[in-house]
Amino acid sequence: MKYISTRGLAPAQSFLDILLGGLAPDGGLYVPETYPRFSAGELAALRGLDYRRLAFAILSRLIDDIPADDLRLLIDRTYTVATYSHGRPDSDFSQITPVRRLEEGLYLLELSNGPTLAFKDMAMQLLGSLFEYALARAGRDLNILGATSGDTGSAAEHAMRGRRGIRVFMLAPEHGMTRFQQAQMWSLADPNIHNIAIRGVFDDCQDIVKQVSNDLEFKARYRIGAVNSINWARIAAQVVYYFKAYYAVTAHDGEPVSFSVPSGNFGNVCAGHIARMMGLPIRKLIVATNENDVLDEFFRTGVYRPRASHETRHTSSPSMDISKASNFERFVFDLTGRDAAQVRALWKEVEQGRAFDLKSSGLFARVPEFGFVSGSSNHANRIATIRRVWEQYGTMIDTHTADGLKVGLEHREPGVPLVCLETALPAKFEDAIREALGRAPERPAGYEDLEQRPQRVEVMDADTQAVKDYIARHAND
């Protein structure tokens, strides 16, 4: 299995070659040369596998340069009941990603039972194991640079804390995250964890990560790697739970299922797209945005118009406060028929602050072939949805999951199961839950005093050189 860049100017490489690097040298994102596709018989054989065996069956199709026994061991060490046991007391943790039935044909896929109570743990915990494995084989170390709008940072830091040969430099907006999200990162005292609060929005943080990654000399000198969903391994790990959910809500092979996915950086729903390309019978991939509706605008109009930083709105679903969706490039690469020259031209427009329109070229007409539809939600919608789900089903959901459920129901079809992907536990968004339900969400054990713990963070302007200087000072700590 070789991986190529969406922009076509980087050599094809193996999984381990791309694992530690993030962006390709030409600024593109790595994707498989071809998606391995499961036949109907092979899909049938996957039914009934537990999460770890299913993960191995899928990831071994995407990773062929790690010996099978080693890959199986890494997966088995990652996905344990002990690791994924922080969620609701009535969840079946033996399933790792339990499905909660709300009513006939309507389900929540519980992805938030990991160490940081957010779906990012599902991929990040495996990424930590893969990084440590690859670094040990190569006899080198790594400085991870990431950006977070709320949950990626804590998931990455908890996955990498204390690991040999790894340091983490995590950028986050100084304001916009909840106090719980901030404290999950900034209260960590591990010497290999460095938190940087940027005076700006998430898109400023993400731009800095990309600018550093595109400085190939600096990237090589300071051994810079990535944990954001620009890293292919993050996406690959998330493909697995689409398969797991599919088998959980269907009784017969070949039945169609739709998924509704709260979306900001397009990584989670991109994993669904890849699962569909690998043969999973997904009918609709429903992209749910909040008030920062760049993706919804595209799927309605064919125009991709990233917003300037000052246009990004702070909302009560802050992890989706993103106006430049990095992983969208992977989908557009497939939409263009893998025309790297066209992708380069389109993203040249984006990088110069301009929009592009795929409707006039006829490409937008192909979107239904890939199953994508979309919708948006706002604060009033999500508060009403949280209240409705609590009153109707006795289930408490967070703000992002509420966005996904609200939009998902708008696209629900009779006879087709709808699975809404949970984003985080409600405990991370206490203010919104109090507004919706008049009560605080329950916290898992160990989180009672989180916000009162001492915090350690550097505050900086949105200045790429300043971040580089900080990394240079601490890269060998």
C-alpha positions in Angstrom: 0.0 0.0 0.0 1.5 3.3 -1.1 0.3 6.8 -0.2 0.2 9.8 -2.5 -0.4 13.5 -2.0 -3.6 15.2 -3.0 -1.4 17.8 -4.8 0.6 15.2 -6.8 4.1 16.6 -6.4 5.4 14.3 -3.7 6.7 10.8 -4.1 4.5 7.8 -3.2 5.5 6.5 0.2 4.6 3.7 2.6 2.5 4.1 5.8 5.4 4.3 8.2 7.1 6.8 5.8 4.1 9.2 6.2 3.1 8.4 9.7 5.3 10.9 11.5 5.1 13.8 9.1 1.6 15.1 8.7 1.4 17.2 5.5 3.1 16.0 2.3 6.2 18.0 1.2 4.1 19.7 -1.5 1.5 20.9 1.0 -1.1 18.3 0.2 -2.6 15.5 2.3 -1.8 11.9 2.0 -4.4 9.3 0.7 -4.0 5.7 -0.4 -3.1 5.3 -4.1 -6.3 3.3 -4.3 -8.9 2.5 -1.6 -8.9 -1.2 -0.7 -12.4 -2.5 -1.2 -14.2 -5.2 0.7 -16.3 -7.6 -1.4 -19.8 -8.5 -0.3 -18.5 -11.8 1.1 -15.7 -10.1 3.0 -18.1 -7.6 4.5 -20.3 -10.5 5.6 -17.3 -12.2 7.3 -16.6 -9.0 9.4 -20.0 -9.2 11.1 -19.8 -10.3 14.7 -16.1 -9.3 15.1 -15.3 -7.5 18.3 -13.7 -4.0 18.0 -10.1 -5.1 18.1 -10.5 -7.9 15.5 -12.5 -5.6 13.3 -9.9 -2.8 13.6 -7.2 -5.3 12.6 -9.2 -6.5 9.6 -9.6 -3.0 8.3 -6.3 -1.4 9.3 -4.3 -4.3 7.9 -5.7 -3.4 4.5 -4.3 0.2 4.9 -1.0 -0.7 6.7 1.2 -3.3 5.2 4.6 -2.2 6.4 4.0 -3.1 10.1 4.2 -6.9 10.6 0.8 -8.3 11.3 1.7 -9.6 14.8 3.0 -6.1 15.7 -0.1 -4.3 14.4 -2.4 -6.7 16.2 -0.5 -6.1 19.4 -0.7 -2.3 19.0 -4.4 -2.5 18.4 -5.1 -4.9 21.3 -3.1 -2.7 23.7 -5.0 0.4 22.6 -8.7 -0.7 22.6 -9.2 -2.2 26.1 -12.3 -2.0 28.3 -10.0 -0.4 31.0 -9.2 2.5 28.7 -12.8 3.0 27.4 -14.7 2.9 30.7 -15.3 6.5 31.7 -18.7 7.0 30.2 -22.3 6.2 31.1 -22.7 3.4 33.6 -25.2 1.5 31.4 -22.9 1.4 28.3 -21.6 -1.9 27.1 -17.9 -1.2 27.2 -17.0 -4.5 25.8 -18.1 -3.0 22.5 -15.6 -0.1 22.9 -18.0 2.1 20.8 -21.5 1.1 22.0 -24.6 2.0 20.1 -27.4 3.6 22.0 -30.9 3.0 20.6 -33.1 6.1 21.0 -36.0 4.7 19.0 -36.6 2.3 16.1 -34.2 3.2 13.4 -32.5 6.1 15.4 -29.2 5.6 17.2 -26.3 7.4 18.9 -22.8 5.9 18.4 -21.1 6.5 21.7 -17.5 7.6 20.9 -16.8 9.5 24.0 -15.9 7.0 26.7 -12.1 7.3 26.3 -9.7 9.1 28.6 -10.7 12.7 27.6 -14.4 12.0 27.1 -14.3 12.9 23.4 -14.4 11.0 20.1 -10.8 12.0 19.3 -9.6 9.4 21.8 -10.6 6.7 19.4 -7.9 7.6 17.0 -5.4 9.4 19.2 -4.8 6.5 21.5 -3.8 4.3 18.6 -1.7 7.1 17.1 0.3 7.4 20.3 1.1 3.7 20.1 2.0 3.9 16.4 4.2 6.9 17.0 6.1 5.2 19.8 6.5 2.0 17.8 7.8 3.8 14.7 10.2 6.0 16.7 11.6 3.0 18.5 12.3 1.3 15.2 13.9 4.4 13.7 15.9 5.3 16.9 14.7 8.9 16.8 12.5 11.4 18.6 9.6 13.6 17.5 8.2 17.0 18.2 4.5 17.0 17.6 2.9 20.3 16.6 -0.9 20.4 16.7 -3.9 22.8 16.8 -7.1 22.3 18.6 -10.5 23.9 18.8 -11.3 22.0 22.0 -10.9 18.2 22.0 -8.0 17.3 19.7 -5.5 18.9 22.1 -6.5 17.0 25.2 -6.9 13.7 23.4 -3.4 14.1 21.8 -1.8 15.2 25.1 -3.3 12.3 27.1 -2.3 9.9 24.3 1.3 11.2 24.2 2.0 12.1 27.8 5.0 10.2 29.2 5.8 8.5 25.9 9.5 8.1 25.1 10.9 10.3 22.4 7.8 12.4 22.0 7.2 16.1 22.9 3.8 17.8 22.2 3.4 21.5 21.3 -0.3 22.2 21.2 -1.8 25.5 19.9 -5.3 26.5 21.1 -7.3 29.7 20.9 -6.9 31.7 24.1 -10.7 32.1 24.3 -13.6 30.0 22.9 -13.0 26.6 24.6 -15.0 25.7 27.7 -13.2 25.8 31.0 -13.3 22.0 31.2 -11.6 21.7 27.8 -8.9 24.2 28.8 -8.2 22.5 32.1 -7.9 19.1 30.5 -4.9 20.4 28.6 -3.4 23.2 30.7 -3.5 21.3 34.0 -1.1 18.6 32.7 2.3 18.9 34.3 4.1 16.3 32.2 7.4 17.8 31.0 6.9 16.6 27.4 3.6 18.6 27.1 3.8 22.2 26.0 0.5 24.2 25.8 0.4 27.5 23.8 -2.7 29.7 23.8 -2.9 31.9 20.7 -4.6 35.3 20.7 -6.9 34.4 17.9 -9.3 31.7 16.7 -8.7 28.0 15.8 -8.1 28.9 12.1 -5.1 31.0 13.2 -3.7 28.0 15.1 -4.2 25.7 12.2 -2.6 28.2 9.8 0.5 28.3 12.0 0.7 24.5 12.0 0.5 24.4 8.2 3.1 27.2 7.8 5.5 25.5 10.1 4.9 22.1 8.3 5.5 23.8 4.9 8.9 25.1 6.1 10.7 21.9 5.2 14.1 22.9 6.5 12.6 23.8 10.0 10.4 20.7 9.9 13.4 18.4 9.3 15.8 20.2 11.7 13.3 20.0 14.6 11.7 16.7 13.7 8.1 18.1 13.5 5.2 15.7 13.3 1.4 16.1 13.3 -1.5 14.7 15.2 -4.3 16.8 13.7 -6.6 15.0 11.3 -4.2 16.0 8.5 -2.4 12.9 9.7 -3.6 10.0 7.7 -3.4 7.6 10.6 -6.0 9.6 12.5 -8.5 9.2 9.7 -7.7 5.5 9.2 -8.3 4.7 12.8 -11.7 6.5 12.7 -12.9 4.4 9.7 -13.2 1.4 12.0 -16.1 2.7 14.1 -18.3 3.2 11.0 -18.0 -0.5 10.3 -18.7 -1.3 14.0 -21.8 0.8 14.0 -23.1 -0.5 10.7 -23.0 -4.1 12.0 -24.6 -3.0 15.3 -27.7 -1.5 13.7 -28.3 -3.9 10.9 -29.4 -7.5 10.9 -28.6 -8.4 7.2 -25.7 -7.7 5.0 -26.2 -5.0 2.3 -28.7 -3.0 4.3 -28.1 0.8 3.8 -27.4 3.0 6.8 -27.0 6.8 7.1 -24.6 8.6 9.4 -24.9 12.1 10.7 -21.6 13.7 11.7 -21.0 17.0 13.6 -18.3 18.6 11.4 -15.7 21.3 11.7 -12.4 20.1 10.1 -14.1 17.4 8.1 -11.9 14.7 9.5 -14.6 12.5 11.2 -17.0 12.5 8.2 -14.0 12.0 5.9 -13.4 8.7 7.7 -17.1 7.9 6.8 -16.4 8.7 3.2 -13.4 6.4 3.2 -15.5 3.6 4.8 -18.0 4.0 2.0 -15.2 3.9 -0.6 -14.0 0.7 1.0 -17.4 -0.9 0.4 -19.5 -0.2 3.5 -23.2 0.3 2.4 -23.6 3.9 3.6 -26.5 5.6 2.0 -26.0 9.2 3.3 -23.2 11.0 5.0 -24.9 13.9 6.7 -22.5 16.9 7.4 -23.8 18.9 10.3 -22.3 22.3 11.0 -22.9 25.0 13.5 -23.1 28.7 12.8 -19.7 28.4 11.1 -21.4 26.8 8.1 -18.6 26.8 5.4 -19.2 23.1 4.7 -22.9 23.3 4.7 -22.7 26.2 2.2 -20.5 24.0 -0.1 -22.8 21.0 0.0 -25.8 23.3 -0.8 -24.3 25.6 -3.4 -21.0 24.1 -4.7 -19.1 27.1 -3.4 -16.3 26.6 -0.9 -15.7 29.9 0.8 -13.4 29.7 3.9 -13.9 32.6 6.2 -11.3 35.0 7.5 -10.3 34.6 11.1 -12.4 37.6 12.2 -15.5 36.1 10.6 -15.3 32.8 12.7 -18.0 32.9 15.3 -17.6 31.6 18.9 -20.5 29.2 19.6 -21.7 26.8 22.2 -20.3 23.9 20.1 -16.8 25.3 20.1 -15.0 22.3 18.7 -16.8 23.0 15.4 -15.8 26.7 15.3 -13.7 26.2 12.2 -13.9 28.0 8.9 -11.1 26.2 6.9 -11.8 22.5 6.8 -8.4 20.8 6.2 -9.7 17.3 5.4 -12.1 18.7 2.8 -9.1 18.5 0.4 -9.1 14.7 0.6 -12.8 14.6 -0.5 -12.3 17.1 -3.3 -9.4 15.0 -4.6 -11.8 12.1 -5.0 -14.5 14.4 -6.3 -12.2 15.6 -9.1 -11.4 12.0 -10.1 -8.1 12.4 -8.3 -6.9 15.2 -10.5 -4.0 16.6 -8.5 -3.4 19.5 -10.8 -6.9 20.7 -10.3 -6.7 20.3 -6.5 -3.5 22.4 -6.6 -5.2 25.1 -8.5 -8.3 25.1 -6.2 -6.2 25.3 -3.0 -4.0 28.0 -4.5 -7.2 30.0 -4.5 -8.0 29.0 -0.9 -4.5 29.9 0.3 -4.9 33.4 -1.2 -8.1 33.9 0.7 -10.5 33.3 -2.2 -13.4 30.9 -2.7 -13.8 28.3 -5.4 -17.0 27.2 -7.2 -17.4 23.6 -8.4 -20.9 24.1 -9.7 -19.9 26.0 -12.8 -17.4 23.3 -13.7 -20.0 20.5 -13.4 -18.1 18.7 -10.6 -20.7 19.7 -8.0 -23.2 17.5 -9.8 -21.1 14.5 -8.8 -21.6 15.1 -5.0 -24.7 12.9 -4.7 -22.6 9.9 -6.0 -20.7 10.1 -2.8 -23.7 10.3 -0.5 -23.1 13.7 1.0 -25.9 16.0 2.2 -25.7 18.7 4.9 -27.4 21.2 7.2 -26.6 23.7 9.9 -27.6 24.3 13.5 -27.5 27.3 15.9 -27.5 27.9 19.6 -31.3 27.8 19.9 -31.5 24.6 17.9 -28.9 22.8 20.0 -30.4 23.8 23.3 -33.9 22.7 22.1 -32.4 19.4 20.8 -30.6 18.7 24.1 -33.9 19.3 26.0 -35.9 17.2 23.6 -33.5 14.2 23.8 -33.5 14.4 27.6 -37.2 14.6 27.9 -38.1 12.1 25.2 -35.3 9.5 25.7 -33.7 10.2 29.1 -30.4 10.6 27.4 -28.1 13.6 27.9 -26.1 14.8 24.9 -23.5 17.5 24.4 -23.9 20.5 22.2 -22.0 19.1 19.1 -23.9 15.8 19.2 -27.1 18.0 19.4 -26.1 19.7 16.1 -25.5 16.3 14.5 -28.9 15.0 15.7 -30.8 18.1 14.7 -29.4 18.0 11.1 -29.5 14.2 10.9 -33.3 14.2 11.6 -33.8 16.6 8.7 -32.4 14.0 6.3 -33.8 10.9 7.9 -35.5 8.4 5.5 -38.1 5.8 6.4 -36.6 2.3 6.6 -33.0 3.5 6.7 -31.3 3.4 10.1 -29.8 6.8 11.1 -26.7 6.7 13.3 -25.7 10.0 14.9 -22.1 10.2 15.9 -21.6 11.4 19.5 -18.8 13.9 19.9 -18.2 14.3 23.6 -19.8 13.7 27.0 -22.0 16.6 28.2 -19.7 17.2 31.2 -17.4 19.1 28.9 -20.1 21.7 28.2 -21.7 22.4 31.6 -22.9 25.9 30.8 -25.0 24.8 27.8 -26.4 21.8 29.7 -27.4 24.0 32.6 -29.2 26.4 30.1 -31.0 23.5 28.4 -31.9 21.3 31.4 -31.5 23.5 34.5 -29.0 21.1 36.0 -25.3 20.2 35.7 -24.2 17.1 33.8 -22.7 14.3 35.9 -18.9 14.0 35.7 -17.0 10.7 35.6 -14.9 10.0 38.6 -11.6 11.8 38.7 -12.9 15.0 37.0 -14.6 16.6 40.0 -11.9 19.3 40.6 -10.5 19.6 37.1 -10.8 23.4 36.7 -9.3 24.1 40.1 -6.0 22.3 39.3 -2.9 24.4 38.6 -2.5 25.3 35.0 0.6 25.7 32.8 0.3 27.6 29.5 2.2 30.1 27.3 0.1 32.9 25.7 1.3 34.2 22.3 0.1 36.3 19.4 -0.8 34.5 16.2 2.8 34.7 15.0 4.4 31.8 13.3 7.9 32.9 14.0 7.2 33.2 17.7 5.9 29.7 17.7 9.0 28.4 15.8 11.2 30.2 18.3 9.4 28.5 21.2 9.7 25.1 19.6 13.4 25.6 18.9 14.0 26.5 22.6 12.2 23.4 23.9 12.7 20.8 21.1 15.4 19.0 23.0 14.1 19.3 26.5 
